[in-house]
Amino acid sequence: MLLSGTISTPPPSLRLKSTLNPQNAVTQPSQASYSITDKDLESRGFHLRRTAQGLNLDQLNSVFVAVGFPRRDTAKIKVALEHTDALLWLEYEKTRKPVAFARATGDGVFNAIIWDVVVDPSFQSLGLGKAVMERLIDDLKVKGICNIALYSEPRVLGFYRPLGFVSDPDGIRGMVFIRNKHKNKN
Ligand SMILES: CC(C)(COP(=O)(O)OP(=O)(O)OC[C@H]1O[C@@H](n2cnc3c(N)ncnc32)[C@H](O)[C@@H]1OP(=O)(O)O)[C@@H](O)C(=O)NCCC(=O)NCCS
């Protein structure tokens, strides 16, 4: 698990380059810090979306499958999105299909976990993954959330690190409940 920020009182070195003031007040994201501006994305035919409205879940599922995620029940994806605090996706103008996606769940004030970061293989290495992540992180920071975590496959660590994520900060390890191992012990 990668972390940006910490679980309670983060040391400065672990925090995102946050613009939060000492009172943890909400701030607005700055377009200037993005690797690609909204305008540039639009001019390249990528429309930014921050709600699930208009998102075809079968098409999203196809992007998940195309990058190697298991195909999921679309009805369950719908429920997951209903319980998602922040999401961001890019719709490609020519096809009207989602080509990049990321979402975060959490408690709305302290903590968030980012899930399902994907870019359609035909659109990878264009800066879209970074564009989506930069904005999702900012959207969370705007809500005052400074503890942002995610699970990363080893091959993607290099994608997340420049975005401000570190592995095992101060020795903190993520732990995951594995049902089968638990059952075997009984
Ligand atoms: C990981 C993923 C989201 C990256 O999206 P992308 O649009 O291809 O990446 P970008 O073009 O925005 O790359 C941004 C930067 O990250 C780097 N980068 C991209 N993928 C990387 C990787 N796997 N390892 C290291 N660096 C990577 C790029 O070189 C680029 O560097 P730069 O800013 O110095 O030019 C995309 O490859 C993907 O969907 N992969 C399959 C699904 C997946 O593994 N998701 C993550 C689950 S943990």
The ligand as a Gaussian input file, in Angstrom:
#p B3LYP/6-31G(d) Opt

LIG

0 1
 C       -0.510000       2.910000     -14.777000
 C       -1.316000       3.715000     -15.784000
 C       -2.600000       4.208000     -15.121000
 C       -0.469000       4.924000     -16.227000
 O       -1.243000       5.722000     -17.119000
 P       -0.580000       6.395000     -18.404000
 O       -1.577000       7.340000     -18.966000
 O       -0.038000       5.363000     -19.304000
 O        0.645000       7.171000     -17.739000
 P        1.122000       8.659000     -18.109000
 O        1.317000       8.745000     -19.577000
 O        0.214000       9.644000     -17.475000
 O        2.541000       8.688000     -17.394000
 C        2.895000       9.702000     -16.471000
 C        4.314000       9.463000     -16.050000
 O        4.429000       8.198000     -15.382000
 C        5.368000       7.372000     -16.044000
 N        4.848000       6.015000     -15.988000
 C        3.722000       5.541000     -16.566000
 N        3.561000       4.238000     -16.269000
 C        4.620000       3.891000     -15.505000
 C        5.042000       2.675000     -14.884000
 N        4.317000       1.539000     -14.982000
 N        6.198000       2.686000     -14.175000
 C        6.930000       3.828000     -14.059000
 N        6.579000       5.013000     -14.615000
 C        5.440000       5.035000     -15.329000
 C        5.467000       7.915000     -17.445000
 O        6.686000       7.618000     -18.037000
 C        5.285000       9.396000     -17.221000
 O        6.496000       9.963000     -16.801000
 P        6.839000      11.505000     -17.102000
 O        5.792000      12.329000     -16.382000
 O        8.217000      11.670000     -16.530000
 O        6.766000      11.674000     -18.575000
 C       -1.635000       2.891000     -17.062000
 O       -0.445000       2.423000     -17.611000
 C       -2.547000       1.714000     -16.790000
 O       -3.767000       1.840000     -16.872000
 N       -1.949000       0.549000     -16.514000
 C       -2.737000      -0.669000     -16.319000
 C       -3.599000      -0.621000     -15.089000
 C       -2.790000      -0.456000     -13.842000
 O       -1.757000      -1.076000     -13.667000
 N       -3.294000       0.437000     -12.970000
 C       -2.683000       0.656000     -11.687000
 C       -3.140000      -0.392000     -10.740000
 S       -2.131000      -0.383000      -9.290000

